[in-house]
Structure formats: structure tokens, C-alpha cells
Amino acid sequence: MRCADVIRKLEELSPLAYAESWDNPGLLAGRTDKEIKRIYIAVDATTEAIAEAEIVGADMLLTHHPLIFKGIKKVNSEDFIGRRILTLLQADMCYYAMHTNFDVMGMADAAADELKLQNREVLDITFEDDIAKEGFGRLGDLPYPMTVDECAAYVKERFHLQAVKVFGQGSRQLVRAAISPGSGKSMIAPALGKGADVLITGDIDHHEGIDAVEQGICAKPSAKQLFCRRISPVLPDCQLPQ
């Protein structure tokens, strides 16, 4: 299959129109007529990921985060981004990134499916036309009411995690959950505004977590954290046992 055909399939799944204006998804290096037989998938186009892709004979590197975000004026070996681009081109490897377009059309629903959220809606609408409203994160009912501690254990089980970080009171009852893969700082306000009892997200720092609790929501980063709603005291975060 040619690179152009692979791209067509990827963009049927996650059209570039859903990406944020500041983002830079798409084909960032390589030839559209390149024949693709093996694809290497990674979160980031690190030096290690590119080297491994080359070792296994990949014709395409597919990542979530784009290697190139800002405009670059030079591609040479004096800059780490330039060195990575040179390595990709010298290996005749196509490089494609799916970032916020995949967050909106792909990852959000996949995460909500994993948690079996019911009565689902978009958490933060960023795209709207005559047919649909799409955006970051999802909001829905948990499969059954559970406490913060029970939800933490549920998230660990569903996402196969060793531990999660929790902000909020362990005995608090949860019904309505918001989930936002990746960094969840900007999703605190939408989760509060839509009445979520808990925000499950991939990454959030200590101060954002305790501030979210102050505002009335529990936080649990799904890869690491969870927030709970309507908790008045500021509670320290705790690491759950593995």
C-alpha cells in the first residue's frame, strides 16, 4: 500500500479538520508514493523510537505527538529535531503524526468505551457543523455508582495500570464521570460546568489537582490521576497501593 493510501485511511478515522489550529498533524516527512509494508507506532518521534523503527525495517513511523510543532528554517545535524528528520529521510521512512484530531476522533471514545461510560456526550466541544458536535474528552455515567476508592481500582483494572494518583475523598460516591486522555488541566472547567463527579485524565500536576478539589470536583489522572466533585476541604494527594 502506498503512503498516500495509508494516509487516506488514517484521515478517514481522524480527519485533519478536527485538529486544533496550533497543532501540526499529518505527513511531516517522506514521500506519498512510498510503498508501505510495515508501520512502527510510538507516542513520540524520539531518537530511540526512530532508531528502533529503522532496526525493524519500518517504512512508516506513526506517532501521536508531532515532532515538528513550530516552523523551522534549517534541517541539519546541528539541531536535535534536524537530526531526527535527517535520519527519517536517509532511511526513506515516511513520518506521520495524529495528534488533536485523534484526541477528538478516536482516543476520547476509545477511553470512554474502556470505562463503559453510558449516556455519553462530548466533554468540551471544539468542532461543530450541521451534522455533529465533536471535541475533547467524553462525559457519561459510570456502569454503576462507586466510591472514589472503587473508581480508582476500576480505572487501574480497565487501563492495566500499576497505580493512579487521586485528589479527593475516598468515600465520596460517584455517578457521572468525565474522561480526557492526555493532559487534563484544561478539562477541569468543562467537567465542573457539566456536573461531573469525577475527572479521569492522563496527566495533571499537584497544584492543579488540589485546586480542582477546591472548586468541587475529584481528580484522578487515568494513566495517573482522578478528581472528585463537591469536596470542601483540601485533601493531600495519595498514591494508591500497587
Beta strands, then each sheet from edge to edge (+ up, - down):
strand 1: 26-29
strand 2: 39-42
strand 3: 60-63
strand 4: 94-97
strand 5: 118-128
strand 6: 133-147
strand 7: 165-166
strand 8: 173-183
strand 9: 198-203
strand 10: 218-221
strand 11: 226-227
strand 12: 238-239
sheet 1: 1+ 4- 3- 2-
sheet 2: 5+ 6- 8+ 9+ 10+ 11-
sheet 3: 7+ 12-
end
